[in-house]
Amino acid sequence: MNIIRVCSGVCAAIIIGLLPMTAFAFPFGGQASMVIPCYNNAIYALLGPPIGGPYLWTPSTQTYQFGPPTHSGQWLLGNAGPPYFCLVSILPIITYPGTDIIMMGSSQ
């Protein structure tokens, strides 16, 4: 009886360990005050209120109607996730930290 309990506990732990983790995302949105293209195929966008900060569009970002950020004054809205970086300059190496955009829509 104890062997069955131990085996079922170990089997449950293995199954839970093999399942993918749930991705956590949080909403963001605001008007872009600065948009900078990056060498690592990302786009750095510094957003103002209501939920602003540094965000990075990447090629893996699910992008809707008007495409990625292209200019300041554009409004962005979506979900963001883990930290990411923008490689602004190769020599000297200059990077801007930000938050990876998971999905977004923008104004024109």
C-alpha positions as CSV (number, residue, x, y, z in Angstrom):
1,M,0.0,0.0,0.0
2,N,2.8,2.4,0.8
3,I,4.6,1.6,-2.4
4,I,1.5,2.6,-4.4
5,R,1.3,5.9,-2.5
6,V,5.0,6.7,-3.1
7,C,4.8,5.7,-6.8
8,S,1.6,7.8,-7.3
9,G,3.3,10.8,-5.6
10,V,6.5,10.4,-7.7
11,C,4.4,10.0,-10.9
12,A,2.3,13.1,-10.1
13,A,5.5,15.1,-9.5
14,I,7.0,14.0,-12.8
15,I,3.8,14.8,-14.8
16,I,3.5,18.3,-13.2
17,G,7.2,18.9,-13.9
18,L,6.8,18.0,-17.6
19,L,3.8,20.3,-18.2
20,P,4.6,23.7,-19.6
21,M,4.4,26.6,-17.2
22,T,1.6,29.2,-17.6
23,A,2.8,32.4,-19.3
24,F,2.1,35.5,-17.3
25,A,1.3,38.8,-19.2
26,F,0.2,42.2,-18.0
27,P,-1.6,44.9,-19.9
28,F,0.2,48.1,-21.0
29,G,-0.7,51.1,-23.1
30,G,0.2,54.7,-23.8
31,Q,1.5,57.2,-26.3
32,A,5.0,56.6,-27.6
33,S,7.4,59.5,-26.9
34,M,10.4,57.7,-28.4
35,V,10.7,54.9,-31.0
36,I,14.2,53.5,-31.8
37,P,15.0,50.6,-34.2
38,C,17.5,48.1,-32.7
39,Y,20.3,46.0,-34.2
40,N,18.7,42.8,-32.8
41,N,15.6,43.2,-34.9
42,A,13.6,44.8,-32.1
43,I,12.0,48.2,-31.8
44,Y,12.3,50.2,-28.6
45,A,9.3,52.3,-27.6
46,L,9.2,54.5,-24.6
47,L,5.5,55.0,-23.6
48,G,3.8,57.6,-21.5
49,P,0.7,57.2,-19.3
50,P,-1.7,55.5,-18.5
51,I,0.6,52.3,-18.3
52,G,3.9,53.5,-19.7
53,G,7.5,52.6,-19.6
54,P,10.1,51.0,-21.9
55,Y,8.7,48.3,-24.1
56,L,10.2,46.3,-27.0
57,W,8.5,45.0,-30.1
58,T,10.2,41.9,-31.4
59,P,9.5,39.8,-34.6
60,S,7.7,37.3,-32.4
61,T,5.2,39.9,-31.2
62,Q,1.6,39.2,-32.3
63,T,0.9,42.5,-34.1
64,Y,-2.5,43.8,-35.2
65,Q,-3.9,46.2,-37.8
66,F,-1.4,49.1,-38.1
67,G,1.8,47.1,-37.5
68,P,4.8,47.7,-35.2
69,P,5.6,51.1,-33.6
70,T,7.1,53.4,-36.3
71,H,7.0,56.9,-34.9
72,S,6.6,59.0,-31.7
73,G,3.0,60.1,-31.1
74,Q,1.7,56.7,-31.9
75,W,-0.6,55.0,-29.3
76,L,0.1,51.3,-28.4
77,L,-2.0,48.9,-26.4
78,G,-1.5,45.3,-25.6
79,N,0.1,42.7,-23.3
80,A,3.7,42.5,-22.2
81,G,5.8,39.9,-20.5
82,P,9.4,39.1,-19.7
83,P,12.3,41.6,-19.7
84,Y,14.2,42.1,-23.0
85,F,16.9,44.4,-24.4
86,C,17.5,46.6,-27.4
87,L,21.0,46.7,-28.9
88,V,21.3,50.3,-30.0
89,S,25.0,50.5,-30.8
90,I,27.5,47.8,-31.6
91,L,30.7,49.8,-30.9
92,P,30.6,50.8,-28.1
93,I,27.9,48.3,-27.0
94,I,24.9,50.2,-25.8
95,T,21.7,48.4,-24.8
96,Y,18.4,49.7,-23.5
97,P,16.4,47.4,-21.2
98,G,12.7,47.0,-21.6
99,T,9.7,44.7,-21.4
100,D,9.0,42.3,-24.3
101,I,5.6,43.0,-26.0
102,I,3.7,39.7,-26.4
103,M,0.7,41.2,-28.4
104,M,-0.2,44.7,-29.4
105,G,-2.2,47.0,-31.5
106,S,-1.3,50.5,-32.5
107,S,-2.7,53.7,-34.0
108,Q,-1.6,55.0,-37.4
